[in-house]
Amino acid sequence: MTTLTKYALLLVGSTLISSFSQILLKKAAQKKYPSKLREYLNFPVITAYAIFFLCTLLSMYALKVVPLSMSPLLDATGYIFVTVLSYLFFREIPGKKQLAGLVLILTGIVIYAL
């Protein structure tokens, strides 16, 4: 496995972890809180933002090797991860437009890889 591949996988892994963080934020948003302050200062929200911060650091580290032109392509996998995780955790079924968008994203990733 080449160095570029390892760092590209690190970037994709960071995107996957970030997607889990988004799911955690959505779960926290579905709860009722006694005040606006508690809505933002609770364990799930703070944890999700801490995960976002760590993912940003991982992404910056990976971009030391991964070409910047490749970054948007690898970050686009987040849309796929969030759609799949939304289905798994919330049973949200993507609509026709969302599926068409995912097909376009996957097509772009395949074309770029070739």
C-alpha positions as CSV (number, residue, x, y, z in Angstrom):
1,M,0.0,0.0,0.0
2,T,1.5,3.3,-1.0
3,T,1.8,6.3,1.2
4,L,-0.7,8.3,-0.8
5,T,-3.3,5.4,-0.4
6,K,-2.7,5.3,3.4
7,Y,-3.3,9.0,3.7
8,A,-6.3,9.0,1.4
9,L,-7.8,6.3,3.5
10,L,-7.1,8.4,6.6
11,L,-9.0,11.2,4.9
12,V,-11.9,9.0,4.0
13,G,-11.9,7.5,7.6
14,S,-12.0,11.0,9.0
15,T,-15.0,11.8,6.8
16,L,-16.7,8.6,8.1
17,I,-16.1,9.5,11.7
18,S,-17.4,13.0,11.0
19,S,-20.6,11.4,9.5
20,F,-21.1,9.6,12.8
21,S,-20.7,12.9,14.6
22,Q,-23.5,14.4,12.4
23,I,-25.8,11.5,13.4
24,L,-25.0,12.1,17.0
25,L,-25.9,15.8,16.6
26,K,-29.2,14.8,14.9
27,K,-30.0,12.5,17.8
28,A,-29.3,15.3,20.3
29,A,-31.5,17.7,18.3
30,Q,-34.5,15.4,18.5
31,K,-34.6,15.7,22.3
32,K,-36.4,18.4,24.2
33,Y,-34.3,20.5,26.6
34,P,-35.4,22.8,29.4
35,S,-33.5,25.8,28.1
36,K,-31.6,27.0,25.0
37,L,-28.4,26.8,26.9
38,R,-28.9,23.1,27.8
39,E,-29.8,22.5,24.1
40,Y,-26.2,23.4,23.2
41,L,-24.3,22.5,26.3
42,N,-25.0,18.8,26.8
43,F,-22.8,15.8,26.5
44,P,-23.9,14.6,23.0
45,V,-23.5,18.0,21.4
46,I,-20.1,18.7,23.0
47,T,-18.9,15.2,22.1
48,A,-20.0,15.7,18.5
49,Y,-18.2,19.0,18.1
50,A,-15.1,17.5,19.7
51,I,-15.2,14.7,17.2
52,F,-15.6,17.3,14.4
53,F,-12.5,19.0,15.7
54,L,-10.5,15.8,15.8
55,C,-11.6,15.0,12.2
56,T,-10.4,18.4,11.1
57,L,-7.0,17.7,12.6
58,L,-6.9,14.3,10.9
59,S,-7.9,15.8,7.6
60,M,-5.2,18.5,7.8
61,Y,-2.6,15.7,8.7
62,A,-3.8,13.7,5.7
63,L,-3.5,16.7,3.4
64,K,0.2,16.8,4.0
65,V,0.4,13.9,1.5
66,V,-2.9,13.8,-0.4
67,P,-3.1,16.4,-3.2
68,L,-5.4,19.2,-2.5
69,S,-7.2,18.5,-5.8
70,M,-8.2,15.1,-4.5
71,S,-9.6,16.4,-1.2
72,P,-13.1,17.5,-2.4
73,L,-13.5,14.1,-4.1
74,L,-12.7,12.2,-0.9
75,D,-14.8,14.6,1.2
76,A,-17.8,13.9,-1.0
77,T,-17.9,10.4,0.4
78,G,-19.4,12.0,3.5
79,Y,-22.7,12.5,1.6
80,I,-22.8,8.7,1.0
81,F,-21.9,7.9,4.6
82,V,-24.5,10.3,6.0
83,T,-27.2,8.8,3.8
84,V,-26.4,5.3,4.7
85,L,-26.1,6.1,8.5
86,S,-29.4,8.0,8.4
87,Y,-31.0,4.9,7.0
88,L,-29.4,2.7,9.6
89,F,-30.0,4.9,12.6
90,F,-33.3,6.7,11.7
91,R,-34.8,4.5,9.0
92,E,-34.8,7.6,6.7
93,I,-35.3,6.5,3.1
94,P,-33.6,8.7,0.6
95,G,-35.8,10.3,-2.1
96,K,-35.4,10.1,-5.8
97,K,-33.4,13.3,-6.0
98,Q,-31.1,12.2,-3.1
99,L,-30.5,8.9,-4.9
100,A,-29.8,10.7,-8.2
101,G,-27.3,12.9,-6.3
102,L,-25.6,9.9,-4.7
103,V,-25.3,8.2,-8.1
104,L,-23.7,11.4,-9.5
105,I,-21.2,11.5,-6.6
106,L,-20.3,7.9,-7.0
107,T,-19.9,8.4,-10.8
108,G,-17.6,11.4,-10.2
109,I,-15.5,9.4,-7.7
110,V,-15.2,6.5,-10.2
111,I,-14.3,8.8,-13.1
112,Y,-11.7,10.6,-11.1
113,A,-10.2,7.3,-9.9
114,L,-9.8,6.1,-13.5
